Amino acid sequence: MEKVTGKFSGKRILLVEDYFINQEILQDMLELMNCTVDVAEDGAEALRKYESNSYDIILMDIQLPQMDGYEVTKEIRKREEVAGKRHTAIIAVTANAMAGDREKSLEAGMDDYLAKPVELARLEGLLKKYLPN
């Protein structure tokens, strides 16, 4: 694969995904678009990384060990509000493409929903939609 675009150069993404193969695939896709990617394997690690770094987007798996993606998202939204931090776009990334999952993600405070397997064009479209210019 060759670079898709340099448009996202300098953008920092937190990828919250516990399954190694999905981490590799998504990280490769994001790096093709010149994003800087940090990976968290569970909800607690995601919260630690969120607190110590600034991210342009968070890609959040729903099924995670210990805390699921909904719980992590609710905690991030609470921390944004309490600390007066800017809103960080959170996109659900899940294989659970069942009726109601998108709505449940949005109710938890996520901004959008991306079904697995992730298509490069769809991921790029969401980055264009949510990343600041």
N, C-alpha and C positions, 0 to 999 in steps of 0.2 A: 504494500500500500504506500502511496505517496501522500505528502502533506495535502490536507483538504483546503486549508486556508490559514493565513497568518493573522486573521482578524482577531483571534482570541489570545494573541501573544500577551503575556503578562497577567492573564486572568488566573486566579487561584481557585481550584475546585477541591472540596472535601468529598471523597467517595467513601460512603459508609456501606460496606458490603462484607459479609462474612465468608462467602464462598470464593476460594482462591481463583478458580477459572474465570468467574465473572469479574473479579478484581482485575485480572490480567487483560481481559477483553476490553473492559471499559477504560482502563488506564491507557491502553494502546490507542483506543479511539480518541480519547481526550488529548493525548500527547500528539497525535496526528494533526490536531487543530491548534497546536502550540500552547495548550494549557499546562499550568503547573498543577500537579495532582498529589494530594496527600490521601492516604488510605487509612481508614479506621475499620477494625474488624468487629467491633461491637458498640453498643450504645454508650457505655461508659467512656470508651476511648474517643468516640465521636465528640462527647461533651468536653473532654479534656482538650482535644485539639481545637474545638470551637472557641473555648475560652482563651487559648494561648495564641491564636492566629486570627487573621482576618480573611474570610473567604468571600468570593463573588457569588458562588452557588454551592449548595450542598446537594449531592445525589444520595438519596436515602433509601436503602433497602428496607422493606417492611418487616420481614422475618429475620430478627437478629437474636443472638443469645442474650440472656439477662433482661434487657429492655428492648421492646420492639421499636420499629421506626416511628410509630405513632407517639409513643411515650417520649422518645428522644426529641421529636419535633415539638411537642407541647412544652417540654422543658426549655428548649431553645427559645421558643416564643415568649415564655415567661421571663427568661433572662434578658431578652431584648427589651422587653417592657420595663422591667425593674431598673436596668442599667441605662436605659435611654439609648440603646444601640440601634443602629440602622437595621432595617428589615433585610435579612438574607434570604434570597430565593431558595426554597427547598423543593426538590422534585422527587417524588416517590418513584422508585425503580423496583418493580416487582413482577414475579411470574404469576401472581394472583390476579389474573385478568377477568375476574368474575363481576357480575352485576353488583353495583354498590361499592366496589373497592375504590373507584375514583372519588366518589362522594365522601367516603370515610376518610380518605387521604386529605381532601380539602377541608373537612370538618376538623381534622387534627391540626390544621394550620399549614399544610403543605400548599405550594402554589400551583403544582401541576403533577402530572402522572405519566410515567413512561413504562410501557409493558416490555417484559423480556420475552423473547430475545430482542435486544436493543438493535435498532437499525441506525447506521451511521447518519443517514440523512435526517432522521427524526431527532436524533440527539443534537445534531448541528442546528436544526430549526429551533429547538428549545433553548439552546445557548444564545442564539441570536435574539430570541424573545426576551430572555431574562437578564442577560449580561449588560451592564451599563456600557454605553459607547465610549 
